[in-house]
Amino acid sequence: MAGLLQGHIAAVTGGGSGIGQGICQAYGREGARVIVLDANLEGANETVGLVTAAGGKASAVKLDVTDRQACRAAAAEIARSGNISILVNNAGINRRNPITGDAAAVTKDWDDILSINLDGVFNVTHAFLDQLRASRGRIVNIGSIQSFVHVSWPNSAAYTTSKHGVLGFTRALAAELGKDGVRVNAIGPGLIETRINAEARARNPDMVAMVMRHTPLNRAGKPEDIAGPAVFLASDMSAYVTGSIIMADGGFRTV
């Protein structure tokens, strides 16, 4: 039986690790040709290896999402072998420092986080926009529970701002691009266990315990917990879904 994404070309930013890697693997299993975009080419190549070992098709492209010209160049290069029909804006970083702390550090955190988490989403989306309109494609943006809540994380003004922005961008694009047949949705992960945040989780057991107290499923998520919703939103199963966010947070916002 053909996969849910057979015939699609999917580009995934931050695909070299964590949630992005999980999404790439799921898309490959469902028949999409996957283009792994990541500033870390070694990680991107690792993902390509995982996808191809499972019988999928994938290639890696080194990309810094903060570099607008590089995004346009990557999109032009990829278009030579076909227009993408799925774009996942997953690349992101997080740092938790109080805005009342060292001014230089706070300013750097703000600039770095917004440039990747929000400007990067714009840069990549705008670069691929012509392809997505031509293919009547679909965009999946990775938001967060912090697209809605912030009181549980008082030391993350930049990250919270960026993820609120991702949700607003998702809704604005859905309203504008619907006439072109392009669907735009988001996923709001809760605490997801990845290699990247392993050290932070180990250093902050109280934070992990707080999240678990607010999570009815009583466990942290895995990348595959986000990959499932990402497949749904990229497939024709969600043909009448746009401007929405699927929360994959174990029920965090219900408690």
MOKA-V443466 format. One record per backbone hydrogen bond with DSSP energy under -0.5 kcal/mol. CO is the residue of the C=O (numbers start at 1). NH is the residue of the N-H. E is the energy in kcal/mol with one decimal. If there is no record, write none. Layout:
co: (CO & CO)
nh: (NH & NH)
e: (E & E)
This chain:
co: (3 & 5 & 8 & 8 & 9 & 9 & 10 & 11 & 12 & 12 & 14 & 17 & 17 & 18 & 19 & 20 & 21 & 22 & 23 & 24 & 25 & 26 & 27 & 28 & 30 & 31 & 32 & 32 & 33 & 34 & 34 & 35 & 35 & 36 & 36 & 37 & 37 & 38 & 39 & 40 & 41 & 42 & 43 & 44 & 45 & 46 & 47 & 48 & 49 & 50 & 51 & 52 & 57 & 59 & 61 & 63 & 64 & 66 & 67 & 68 & 69 & 70 & 71 & 72 & 73 & 74 & 75 & 76 & 77 & 78 & 79 & 85 & 86 & 87 & 87 & 88 & 88 & 89 & 95 & 98 & 102 & 103 & 104 & 105 & 106 & 107 & 108 & 109 & 110 & 111 & 112 & 113 & 114 & 114 & 118 & 119 & 120 & 121 & 122 & 123 & 124 & 125 & 126 & 128 & 129 & 130 & 131 & 132 & 132 & 133 & 137 & 138 & 139 & 139 & 140 & 141 & 141 & 144 & 145 & 145 & 150 & 153 & 155 & 156 & 157 & 158 & 159 & 160 & 161 & 162 & 163 & 164 & 165 & 166 & 167 & 168 & 169 & 170 & 171 & 172 & 173 & 174 & 177 & 177 & 178 & 181 & 183 & 184 & 185 & 186 & 187 & 187 & 188 & 189 & 190 & 191 & 192 & 195 & 197 & 198 & 199 & 200 & 204 & 205 & 206 & 207 & 208 & 209 & 210 & 211 & 212 & 214 & 215 & 221 & 222 & 222 & 223 & 223 & 224 & 225 & 226 & 227 & 228 & 229 & 230 & 231 & 232 & 232 & 235 & 236 & 238 & 240 & 244 & 245 & 246 & 246 & 248 & 249 & 250 & 251 & 252)
nh: (6 & 8 & 10 & 33 & 85 & 86 & 35 & 88 & 15 & 37 & 17 & 20 & 21 & 22 & 23 & 24 & 25 & 26 & 27 & 28 & 29 & 30 & 32 & 31 & 5 & 7 & 34 & 57 & 10 & 36 & 59 & 12 & 37 & 38 & 61 & 14 & 15 & 63 & 41 & 44 & 45 & 46 & 47 & 48 & 49 & 50 & 51 & 52 & 53 & 54 & 56 & 55 & 34 & 36 & 38 & 65 & 67 & 68 & 71 & 72 & 73 & 74 & 75 & 76 & 77 & 78 & 79 & 80 & 80 & 81 & 82 & 138 & 11 & 89 & 140 & 13 & 90 & 142 & 97 & 101 & 106 & 107 & 108 & 109 & 110 & 111 & 112 & 113 & 114 & 115 & 116 & 117 & 118 & 119 & 122 & 123 & 124 & 125 & 126 & 127 & 128 & 129 & 129 & 132 & 133 & 134 & 135 & 136 & 137 & 136 & 183 & 87 & 141 & 185 & 89 & 143 & 187 & 147 & 148 & 149 & 153 & 156 & 97 & 160 & 161 & 162 & 163 & 164 & 165 & 166 & 167 & 168 & 169 & 170 & 171 & 172 & 173 & 174 & 175 & 176 & 177 & 178 & 180 & 182 & 181 & 183 & 139 & 243 & 141 & 246 & 143 & 189 & 248 & 145 & 192 & 221 & 194 & 198 & 201 & 202 & 203 & 204 & 208 & 209 & 210 & 211 & 212 & 213 & 214 & 214 & 215 & 216 & 218 & 193 & 225 & 226 & 226 & 227 & 228 & 229 & 230 & 231 & 232 & 233 & 234 & 235 & 235 & 238 & 238 & 239 & 241 & 242 & 186 & 247 & 188 & 248 & 190 & 252 & 217 & 254 & 255)
e: (-1.4 & -2.1 & -0.5 & -2.8 & -2.6 & -1.7 & -3.3 & -2.8 & -0.8 & -2.5 & -0.9 & -0.7 & -1.6 & -2.2 & -2.3 & -2.4 & -2.3 & -2.0 & -2.8 & -2.4 & -2.1 & -1.6 & -2.1 & -1.5 & -2.2 & -0.8 & -0.6 & -0.6 & -2.7 & -0.6 & -1.9 & -2.3 & -0.7 & -0.5 & -2.8 & -1.1 & -1.9 & -1.4 & -0.9 & -2.1 & -2.6 & -1.8 & -2.1 & -2.3 & -2.2 & -1.9 & -2.6 & -2.7 & -2.1 & -1.0 & -2.5 & -1.7 & -2.7 & -3.1 & -1.8 & -0.7 & -2.0 & -1.0 & -2.1 & -1.9 & -2.4 & -2.6 & -2.3 & -2.2 & -2.3 & -2.6 & -2.1 & -0.7 & -0.9 & -1.8 & -1.4 & -2.2 & -2.6 & -0.6 & -3.1 & -2.6 & -1.1 & -2.4 & -0.7 & -1.8 & -2.7 & -2.4 & -2.1 & -2.7 & -2.4 & -2.5 & -3.0 & -2.8 & -2.4 & -1.9 & -1.6 & -2.8 & -1.5 & -2.8 & -1.8 & -3.1 & -2.4 & -2.1 & -3.0 & -1.8 & -1.8 & -0.6 & -0.7 & -2.3 & -2.4 & -2.1 & -2.1 & -0.5 & -2.9 & -0.5 & -1.8 & -2.1 & -0.5 & -2.5 & -2.1 & -0.9 & -2.2 & -1.8 & -1.7 & -2.7 & -1.7 & -0.8 & -0.6 & -2.7 & -2.3 & -2.4 & -2.3 & -2.2 & -2.1 & -1.9 & -1.6 & -2.2 & -2.8 & -2.2 & -2.1 & -2.4 & -2.6 & -2.2 & -2.0 & -1.8 & -3.3 & -1.1 & -1.5 & -1.8 & -1.8 & -0.6 & -3.0 & -3.3 & -2.7 & -2.5 & -2.9 & -0.7 & -1.8 & -1.6 & -0.7 & -3.1 & -0.6 & -0.9 & -2.5 & -2.0 & -2.1 & -1.2 & -1.9 & -2.5 & -2.3 & -2.3 & -2.3 & -2.0 & -1.0 & -0.6 & -1.4 & -0.6 & -2.3 & -3.2 & -1.9 & -0.6 & -1.4 & -1.8 & -1.5 & -0.5 & -1.9 & -2.2 & -2.2 & -2.6 & -1.2 & -1.3 & -0.6 & -0.6 & -1.4 & -1.5 & -2.2 & -0.5 & -2.3 & -0.6 & -2.9 & -0.6 & -1.8 & -1.1 & -1.8 & -2.3 & -1.2)
